[in-house]
């Protein structure tokens, strides 16, 4: 199955670490989706959107999720799940950091 060997020596600790990291990333993902729902009314008002337009924008997230899931599966088959998950976590962290940096006023201690 995929040609991946499981290291039998000391592999249990790594498996639990990966499971824990997946759990943490899943909680962050769920939190992101939940916060959008809480902020929906204010965002609709600020952007001048009606419920139909908001529904289209909200559902676009699930289309992107579908595409990313398929792409992630293909990349995991090619490069291995550890590398792909590590890369996704690193990209998530840096994208979150850059988003925060660009949407706050610049301060001297940010540099």
N, C-alpha and C positions, 0 to 999 in steps of 0.2 A: 504494500500500500504506500505508494509515493516514494519508496526507497529510503525512508528515514529510519535510522537506528536509534533505539532508546538506550541510553547509558544506564545500565543496571546498578552501577556503583554510585551511590550518593544522588541518584536522580529524583528521589522523593522530595527533597528539600526544594529543588528547582521547580518541580511540578506545583508545589504549594505556593511558591512565590509567583509563578506565572498565573495561577488561579486567582491569587489575591490581587495582582495587578489588573487582571481582566475585570474583576469585581469592582475595583476602584474606578477604572475607565467607564464601566457600565453605569455606575452611580453618577459620574460626571455627565455622561451623555443624557441620562434620564433627567438630571437637574436642568440641563440646558433646555430640553424640550418643555419641561414644566414651567420654567420661568417665562418663556415666551407666552404661554397661556395666561399667566398672571398679568403680564404687561400688555396684553392684546388691546384692551380698551384704549389705553393711552396711546399706543402706537397707531391704532386706527384713526384716532382723533388727530394726532400730529401729522400723519401722512394723508389724511383726507380720504380714507378708504371706507367702502361699505362692506357689509358682511360677505357678499359674494366675492369681491376682490380679495378680502382677507382669507377666505377659504381657498382660493386659488394659490395664493402665496404660501399658505400653511401646508397645503398638500404638495407643493413643490419640494419640500423637505423630504418627503417619503419617496419621491421619484429619484432624488439624488442619493438617498439611502440605498435604494434598489441597485442603482448603477455602481455605487461604491462597494456594495456587498459582492456583486458579481466580479468586479475588478479585484477586490481583495482576495476572493477565492482563487482566481487565476494566478495572481501574484504569489499567494501562499503555496500553490502547487509548484510554481517555478522556482521560488527562492527559499521556501521553507516558512512555516508559521512564526517561528521565533523572530526571524529577521523582519518579516512584514509587520508583526505586532510591535516590535521595538521601534521600527521606523514610524508607524502610525502614532505611537505614543509621543515620540520626539517631535513630530510635526504638530501634533495637537498642542503640546506645551509651548512651542515657539510661536505658533499662530495665535494662541490665546494671549501670550505676552505681547506680541506686536499689536494685537487688537487693542489691548489696554493702553499701550503707549500712544497710539494714534488717536484715541478718543478721549484723552484727558489733556488738560492744559500742560504744557511743558514746564517742568520745575527743574531747578538746579540739581537736586539730588537724584534725578532720574538718569543722569549720565554717569 
